[in-house]
Amino acid sequence: MKRFLTSIFAFAFLMVSSAFAVDTFLTIENDSLIEAGDHDYTHGTCIEVVDSLWHYKVGQNMYAPWDLRRTDHIKGDRPYAGLIYGGIGREIVFNEESMFTHYAELDFGMIGPSAHCKETQKFVHKVLHCKDPKGWDNQLHDEFVVNGQWWTKYNWYVCDYVALVPRVGAMFGTIQDAVEAGCDLKVGWNLRNDVGNGILLSAKPRRSFWDDLSAWAFVGCDERYYLYNHFLEGSLFNNKDKDLKVDIEPFVFEWRCGAAVQYRSFYICYYAVFREREFKHQKNRPDYGGLSIGWSF
């Protein structure tokens, strides 16, 4: 298993090394960035490297039930679950003058103890003097997973200071199967410099301070329909996780808000995500916050 994990990171390193010009993004998501808690989608870390068209990423996500003090499986609550993954994505532009942006991505990795989320969470909680999570022995079992994604969005600049971005997307594979539709409203300065897919920080022209500065706030929402969610339902191919699974809510609505600032080769964004309940009898909404920092080399 260690060889498998080493191979993931070695493959990611080779992909990064092959990029001609790279922008790097570090994104950290955690429920403590919006509320005090360690439950549901409790933490995610992702490093993404982008060249002119390709996106390469590695990351780790962890999920936990409501009560971290219990050592047994909590019936009716989500199981502990960890994911370590690598991914590669590409911009697909059919018409250079079109306001449509298409993005396809393939992710692969491991769900289960080999994701080492137990060790990660215990170490971080020990350093921060937080409560020790005691139930990781009840996490989902090891399984290699692969997932594809496709997103299409329309970048409608209402004026120089307002943009509306509707989009649709789908995920398919052994991690999550779902379709989604949503929209973002952005208000700010130099919106066309947004570091959305396919736009490099390093490709920005160097002009005056105000030309190189972009700042915006945004609010958006999504409606997602789930056919399958490995983190809640366990494996598709065996019954090892059957005693840990919960019944999912097929329709999950979320809305988010945040703000971002970009100056030349530096970018920072904070956002909050408010999500409706994902499974039957879930105690609280699985809300979380995120912080993303980007820079050019």
Steps between C-alpha positions, in 0.01 A plus 500: 500500500786737576634436151163598357495829693859572401407439137217754523729776620779403261255517210378840619858624525574389144190677374597819679856480370375473143309829519648788299362783714332434830273670744456329836193504722476376857143452624405406854139422592387441857176522693681697773547784248129570531393341829642314798483131415665191358233306318376401154739643236742615766816574302648507151839605367577534129808617309429587137749594229374659178671562168331653194238224474577216738422475872688258727399443860559289809296511818352338806140516628364375830147436627387428855179442700361745752649355822878448477519366857324172426710198409215299346319555173214746553196345335311752287797737473748517215807275522856622534651522153824623348606563142844563355502579130671639196331657202555643155265739323490694175334808361301429185434807286300448183488867402752761613237776485234306689415585860454128572769317698515118510709302746562124527687325783600147598577423866640181647604395849422291805215510752567329830781465757764538226390863461657556846229742612496336842864590555456848352203595716647354819829685443333834429263467795791417729696805385196728538392337829160402358298195597650172384294323229454147632286327238728473196515120537144507361587678176415380151725223368782538249397532137661648192267762350478698178264778400438724201357852493364729229399863550369763261454862605398819323689817593247780452652838579196719559729802524857572610406447864239223493520144364249216500639147461243220454636145464411133480713197579517131570718257700523129429706212635562317827522809724184694417239487223297819471372774272497866597375840389581834659588864459735761650455877517827695524539871569836675503793665326667355187279191496646385169827431685329230706730198540232260388591195296742565218625843611857512631611748761835513323330594172371830635631816333713728714352848484393737777414405857125529435519295181682217676268501803180295499257469790153355514233353723273219393191306598374185333292185532487144365245223487656154480332166440695200637478153357783371719735632769781268612566702817149427625409170332830314491632285219306422184676167452494320835309485829786585735347841575136388522482548881641853473282646224221754538210590271586801287279796416493503119448877465749723679483879473787729598578867485829677551650843531849640515749759384828495309791732425761460230803717432726393214631156594335474844144388570304437821138398545282418801160334464230340712279211386158431656370159399171327571498161670661221295349192667193397698489614864816712471520718812638819348579651163853412379617861459866582449735783401790517260817701447682493166837664430661512157830623367715481185853372454 
